[in-house]
Amino acid sequence: MKNLLFILLFFHFGNSFSQEKLIKDIDFDGKKDTIYLDLKTAQLVCRLSRQNFNKIATENVEASNDNAHIESTKNGFEYRCNWMRTGYASQFRYNKVLKKVQLIGMSRYEFGNAANDGSGESSVNLLTGDYIGNWNYFDANKNELIKIPAIKTKMAFRKVFLENFSEDTYFGFADKCAALYEKAKVEMQTKPLRR
C-alpha cells in the first residue's frame, strides 16, 4: 500500500512540475497572461489577454526534459533547459508594435569534457546582435585549462517569434558559438610565445 501511495504521489507531483505555469502580465495591458511548458506536446505555450487567451505555441521543442522550466524576467520570461553538463536559456518579451512574443536573447553554458575542455558560457542579444563568449580549452602539453580572451562580436539572426521558435533556433546559436570557439582556440594555440 505504501508503494502504491508513493507511486501515485510521484506521478502527481512529477506531472505538476513538468506543467509549470507562469502567471504574469507580459503584454502590458494590466491583465495576467499564462505561459507554460506542455511536455505532452513538447511546446512552450502562451495565452495572452490581448489575444483573447488563444493558444500561441512554439514548434516542438523535443530537447525539453524534466529540467526545463520557465522563469519570470523583468519584462517577459525565460525558457531554460538544462542537461547534465550543458544547458541554455531563451529570453522572450512581448513586442508592442508587432503584437507578438519575440525571442530577444539566448545564452548557453557547457562544462566540457572531464578535463573541462570546451567549458564556458556565451550569450547573444538578438535586438542588438551583440555576442559575448567566455570559453576555456584544455592544453594537453601544459596539462592545464587555458582561458580564451572574451570573444566579442556581432551575430546576426532573423527575428524569431514564439510561434516559429524551435530547438533548431538554439542549435543554430550553439553551432555559431562552436565555430567562434574553435577559431579562438586555434588562434590561442598558434600565437607566438612572448619572451
N, C-alpha and C positions, 0 to 999 in steps of 0.2 A: 504494500500500500504506500509506503514512504517513497519507493522508487517511482511509482506512478505519479504521485504528487510532485516529486522533483521534476520529472519529465514534463508534466503539464505546465509547471511554473517556468521551466526553461524555455519552452516554446512560446509561452505567453510573453515573457519579458524579452526574449530574443526577437520576436516579431515587432514588439513596440520600439525597440532600439533601432531596428533597421528601417522603420517607417517614421523616423524622427521628423517633426514638423517645426517650422519656424513661423510664428505668427507675428507679423510686423508690417507697418505701412511702408512699403518700398516704392509706391507710385505717387507718394506725397499728396494724397487727397484727404487725409485725415481718417481714412478707414483702413482697418487691418486687412492685410493680404496674407495668403498662406503659401509657403514654399515647403516642399517635402521631397524626399527621395523615395521613389517607388521601386523597390528591389524586384517586385514581381515582373514589372515591365522593363526594368533597367533604365529608368528615366528620371531625370530631375524635373519636377513639376512646379509651376507657379499658377496660382489662381488670384488674379488681380481684381480689385473692386472696380477700377476704371474700365475693365473689360468684362463686367458682369460675372466675375469669378469663373469664366470659361477656362478650361484646361489649356495651358500653354506648356508644352513639354519638349525636352531635348530629344535628339535622336537617341538610340540605345547607347548606353554607357556601360558596356559589358565589363569593363575593368572595375566597376563598383564592387565593393565587397563589404563585409561586416565592419570594416574600419573606415568606411566612407561616411561622412556626415556633413551637415550644414551648420555654418556659424554666422551670426549676425555681424555686420561691419557697420561703420559709421553711416554710410549712405546706401547700403544694399546688403548683400550676403556673399558668403564664400562657400564653395563646394570643395571639400578636402577628401582626398583618397590616399590612404597610407598602406604600404605593404611592409614587408619585413625590413628591407634596407633602402627603401626608396619611397617617395610619395610626391604628391603635387597638390596645388590649390588653384582654383579658378575663381576670380572675383567678378561679381556681376553687379550692375547698377541699372536702374530704370532711366532710359533716355527720354526726357520730357518732350523733346522736339519730335523724335521718331515714334514715340509712344510704344517702345519695345524694351525688353530687358536685354541689356548689352553686356557682353564679356568685355571687361575693361583691363584685366590684368591676369597674369599667370605666374606662378612660382613653382619651383621644384627643388628637391634635395635628394642626395644619394650618399650612402655611407661607403660605397665602393666595395671592393672585394675584402678578403680577410686582412690585407695589408693597407686597407683604406685607399688603394689606388683608384682614382676617379671620384673621390669623395668631394662634397661641396654643395653649393646651392646657387640658384640663379633666379632672376625674376625679369619680367618684361611688363612695361606699362603700355598697354595697347592703344591708349589715347595719344601718347607722345612718341611711341616706338622706342623708348629708352630701355636698353637691356644692360643688366649687370650680372656678371658671373664670378663667383669666388670658388675656385676649384683647386684640388691638390692632385699630385701624382706621386707614385712610389718609385724612387730611384733605386734600382736593384744594386747598382755599383756602389752607391754610398750607403745603402741599406737604411734609407730614411725617407720620410714623407716630405715632399717639396711643395711649398705653397706657390701657386702661379699668381702673378700680379693680377689684380682685379681686371676683368675683361669688361670694358665699357664700349658699347657700340649701339647702332640703330638696328632694329629688327622689324621689318615690315610684315604686317598681316592684314588680310582683308577684314572688314567688320564682321564680327560674329555675334549673332543674337541667340537667345536661349533655344529657339526652335531649330537652329542649324548647328548647335554645339554637339559634339560627339567626342569619343575618345581619340579620334583622329586629330582633333584640334590640339589636344595635349601632346600626342605623339609627334605631330609636326613641330611643335615647340621643342620637344625633347631632342629631336633629330638635329634641329638648328643649333641647340646648345652643345650637343656632342661634337658637331663639326667645329664650333668655335673652341671647345676644349682641346680637341686633337691638334688643331692648328697652334694654339698657345703652348701646348705640351712640346710639340716638335721645336718650336722657337726656343723654348727654355733649354731643351736638351742639346741644341746645336749652337747656341750662342757662345762666343769665345769666353774663356775664363779670364777674369780680371787679375792682373798681377800687382 
